[in-house]
Amino acid sequence: MKRRAWKMVSVVAVASIGLSACSVPAALSVAHHTYGGSPYLHVHFTASLTSSDPALAHTAAALAHLSFDLNEQSRAGTPISQSLNQVNQDLVVWHGTTRVATFLESQSNLYFNVNFTTLAQVPGASSNSSSLAALSLLLGNRWIELPFALIAQYAHSLKGLKLTASNLATGQNQLLNALVSLLARGTTTPTATGFEQAGSMAQLANALVSQFKGVGLPPSSLSKVKGSYALDVTMSGATATAVVVRLVTPTAKHGDAVVKVSATIAHQALAVAVPASPLVITPALLKQFGAGGGSLLGGSLG
């Protein structure tokens, strides 16, 4: 199996755990009410990357022009922490005031809608005009659905993973709890607006690696990762309203790579609705696309 195929399946599997679990700002607070105390959650964030590594130049340029909105809604109308696998989540990517893409998860099914014309205008983004034109004709500005059954089938055929909607939903909570527990155990310094905390990337990795088995993903050597993290949380009572996260990773040839994420957190009632009449990706449809279509998920069905 090609390495890139497994990487793609890993990305899809992790995404189906829940977009919120992939969102650092939503998890980095010791305040329970910040994440799960309301039927709604809204996180607006920006990210920057500083590095002298030329291989990261395009990523750094793209991040400088993008912003993100994470929205969650409990379909049951109950607090998110009490709505296991009943939460719709979307991540909207913006270039200025123009939407680049929306990724949505509901009941472990994934949906996406990409504006390839806008994507091509983002500095640093991939700009292979012929590829983007072909993708735009096929997928541009229309909703695409990746059913969980298809994701699970690919994960099993490529790596023998047995994913279920139940263990992915449970895994989302476990990942969030692992992060929050780690931060709660750490030493914090009070500030005028909240608190600060710092630690090693290995500590963060060790808090997460033990959870991978529970969601069907193989543990890796994350515990050997080098670097440090620091966060500055702004509080309003028992709820975090903003957070700044700084991740520093040293490299042998190019010094430190620094990722900074700045987020604001709110709980306004923003609906996260499953799109009507999406194009549902099926094994038969992928076969019609041919080899190129199969590469959408990193491989082909047998």
N, C-alpha and C positions, 0 to 999 in steps of 0.2 A: 504494500500500500504506500502511496506517495505521502510524504510528510505534509505537503500542503493540503491534501485531502483530509487527513486527520485533524489538522489545525482548523479547517473550515467546519468540520462536524463539531469540534469542541466549542467553537464560537456559537454555533446554532444551539447546541445543547445548553450552554451557559445562558444564552439569551432566553431560552424557554424556561429557565428557572424563575425568571422575572426580571424586568428591566430595573426595578428598584434595587435588587440585590447587586446589580452592576453599578449602581450609582453611589459613589463614595459619599457625597453630601447627605443623602438620605439616611445613612447609617451612623455617621460620626457625631453622635450625641448620646450622653448618658441619660437624657431626659426621655422617659418612656412616651410621653405625650407627643414628642416631636414627630415620631414616625407613625405610631399606630393609634393615637387617641381620637382620631377624627375619621369620618367616612371619606374624606378627601385629603390629598396631599399635593402640593405644587412646589417644585424646586426649580428655580432658574439659576443656571450656572454658566460660567465661562472657564476656559482652560488655556494655559499657556505652556509652552515647552521651550526651555533654554538649553542649548547644547552646541558644542563645536563640531559634533559628528556630522559630516556632510550627508550621511545616509538619512538623517532625521530632519534635514532642512525643509523638505516639502511638507512634512507633518507639522513642523513648527509654523510655517507660513500659513497653512490652512487653519490651524487652531486660532491664529491671531485674528481671523476674519469670521469665526463662527461663534454662535452662542446656542444654548440648549435649554429646553424646558422639559422637565419630567412631571407628568401628571398621573395621579392615581385616583380611582373611584371604587368604592365598595359597592358591588351590585346589590348586596343585601341591605345597604343603608346603615350598616353597623360599623363601629370603629374598625379600621383596617387590621388592627392586631387581632380582631375576633372574626376575620373574614377569610379564613384559609381557602385559597383557590377560588375566591369569589371577588377578586379584585381585578379590574381592568386597568392596564398601565400603558402609557404611551411616552415616547421620547421624540420630541420635535427638534430638528436641527435647522438653524437659521443662518442665513448670510445677510447681515443687516436686518432689514424687515421682510426679506423674501425667504419663504420656506424652501429648504433644500430637500428634506426628507422627513417622513414620519414612520416610526416603528411602533407597533402596538402589539400587546400580548393580552389574550383573554382566554381563560380556561386552557392554558398551555398551547393554544394555537397562536401562531405568529402572523402578523400582517405588516406589509410595508408599502409605502408610496414614495417614489423618488422623482424629483424634478431634475432630470439630467441636464436640461438647459442651464439651470441655475448652478448645478454642480460644476459644470464646465467653466463657470465664471469665478469660482472660488480660487484665489491664488494658492498655488501649491498643491491643489487637487489634481488627480490624474486627468490628463487632457488629451488622451488618444481620441481624436475627433471621430474617426471611423467607428471605433468601439462604442463611444457614447451615442453616436447617431443610431447605431443598430439597437442598442439597449433602449433608447428613447422610443423607437418605433414599436418595440415589443412590450416594454414595461412602463414607459414614461407617463407620469401623472395618472396612473391608474392603480387601484388597490390590488395587491397580490396577497393571497393567503397561503401560508405553509401550514397545513394541518399537523397537529401533534403526531398523528399516526404515521405520517410520512417522515417527520423528524426522527421518531423512534425507530422506524424501519431502517433509515440510513445509519443511525448510530449503531444499531445491532449488526448490520451487514458489514460495516467498515471496522468496527472495533469490539463487537460482541457485547455492547452495553445494553442493558435491559432497563430502559427508561419508562417510567409511568408518570401520569399526571400527578398522582398522589405524592410520590417521593420527590418530585420536583417542587411541588408546592411546599411540602414540609422542609425541603432543603433550603428554600428561600428564607424561611423563618430561622433556620439553624445558622445560616451564614450571617444574617443580620444580628442574631443573638450573640454569635461568637465575636463579632466585631465590637458590639456594644459592651459585652462582658470584659473584653480586653481593655477597652478604654476606661471602663469603670474601675478596673484594678490598677490602672496606671496612676502616676503622680501628676496631679494637676496644679496649676498655679492660678489663683484668682486674679482677674483683671477688673478694670472699672466697668466692663460691659459683659463679662462672662468668665471664661477660663481659657487657659492655654495648656497644651500637653505636647510632649515629644517622646519619641522612642525609636526603636530600630525597625527596619523593614522585615527583618527575620521574625520579630515578635508578631507583626501583622500576618505574615505568611503562616506561621505556626498556628495561629488562631483559626485559619481557614482550611489548612491542608487536611485536618482531621475530619472535616465535613464533606470532603469530596466523595468518599466512599458511600456516604448515605444517599447521594444523588446520582450514583452510578458512574462518576468520573474517577479516573485513576489518580492517586496521589502522585505528586511530582517532587522535584528537589527544590520546592519553593523555600524550604527552611534555610537553604544556603544562600538566599538572595542577600545582597549587600545594600547598604544605604540606610536612610533614616526618614522618619516622617515627623511633621509638626503640624498642629492644628490650633486655630484660634476660633473659639466658638462664642457667638453673641447670644445671650439669653434674655428672654422676657418671662420672668417668673420661672416656671418649670419647663418652659418650652424654648428650644433653640430656634432663633429666627435667622441666623446667618452663620456661615462657617467658611473659613479659609484653610485649605489643606495644601501642604507643601511636601512633596516627595523628592528626595535627593538620592540618585543612584550613581555611584562612581564607576568609571570605566578606565581601562588600562591605557587607552590611546587618546581619549578625548576629554579627560577630566570628568567633572560632574555633569550629569543630565538632571535638570530640575523641572518637575511638573508642578504647576500651581493651579489649583481649582478654587474658584471663589463662587459661593452660592448663597442665595437667599431662600428662605423656607416659609411657606404660608399654607393655609388650609381652606382657601376659598373654594366654593362649590363649582368646579369646572368638570363638565361631563366628559367622560372618556367612552365613546360609543364604538361598537364594532361596525366597520364599514358595511354598507349594503352592497350586495351583488359583487363581491370581489372575484377576481380570476383565481380559481383554486388550482394550485399546483398538484398534479397527481402523477404517479409513476408513468401512466400512459402519455400524459402531456410532455413529461421530460423526455420520453423516448421519441416523441415527435420532434422535439427540439434537436435531437441527435446528441453527439458527443459534447457539443458546446452547452446544451441544456443541462446535461447531467452534471457538468462542472459547477452549476449553481450551488450544489450542496457538497462539492468536493469529490464526486465520484459518480458511478453509475450503478443502477440496480441490476442485480443478476436475475 
